[in-house]
Amino acid sequence: MTTAINPREIDETLAALDTEMARNLHQAARAIDTLHSAAGDRRRYTSRNCFTWGRDDADVITEVRSLLVDAGDYTVMGGLYGKAVRKAMADYDTGTAEAARLEAEMARVEAPYHAAPWSRFFKLMSTKNAKIHDSRLCGALHRSDFTDMGWHPELSGLGKDEAVEQLGSALCSRCFKKAAHAR
């Protein structure tokens, strides 16, 4: 007996895993900023409200790990106490390990989709009245932050015509050509 594939259930699971992945990546990103500071690295501003660190993450992690071997809780590193730097290192390690675990789990859960793809729907979470897209890569999206993309698994598996009939103008007109003419 074969089990029928349920796109909605699979995508609900993936949406939950994706949210957890974003949380772990955010934890690791916050921690890496602390580790750069502990290593005495400086931010270089590249454009308005954007910056990059002067050193590579891997180099900073290696240096901070070696500094922590002999550091006590009250040793100062880059203006931070050793205790805070140890916590940042633990947060980084936990966040990246959990993200790797989640990535493997997501690949396992998503395998049926790759074998027989179905329609999926996404929407920017931070934008009020954002349009619903059929891909995270739509050209109408002006964001590179995938953590801002919310899944709509309740719509997974709908045909394009069904989606336009149900959602009309809430859909992106690039992803759904007929949506441009919907009410």
Stockholm file with secondary structure:
# STOCKHOLM 1.0

chainA/1-183         MTTAINPREIDETLAALDTEMARNLHQAARAIDTLHSAAGDRRRYTSRNCFTWGRDDADVITEVRSLLVDAGDYTVMGGLYGKAVRKAMADYDTGTAEAARLEAEMARVEAPYHAAPWSRFFKLMSTKNAKIHDSRLCGALHRSDFTDMGWHPELSGLGKDEAVEQLGSALCSRCFKKAAHAR
#=GR chainA/1-183 SS CCCCCCHHHHHHHHHHHHHHHHHHHHHHHHHHHHHHHHTTCCEEEEETTEEEESSCHHHHHHHHHHHHHHCCTTCEETTEEHHHHHHHHHHHHHHHHHHHHHHHHHHHHHHHHHHSCCCCCEEESSSTTCCEESCTTCTTCCCCCGGGEEECGGGTTCCHHHHHHHHGGGBCTTTCGGGGGCC
#=GC SS_cons         CCCCCCHHHHHHHHHHHHHHHHHHHHHHHHHHHHHHHHTTCCEEEEETTEEEESSCHHHHHHHHHHHHHHCCTTCEETTEEHHHHHHHHHHHHHHHHHHHHHHHHHHHHHHHHHHSCCCCCEEESSSTTCCEESCTTCTTCCCCCGGGEEECGGGTTCCHHHHHHHHGGGBCTTTCGGGGGCC
//
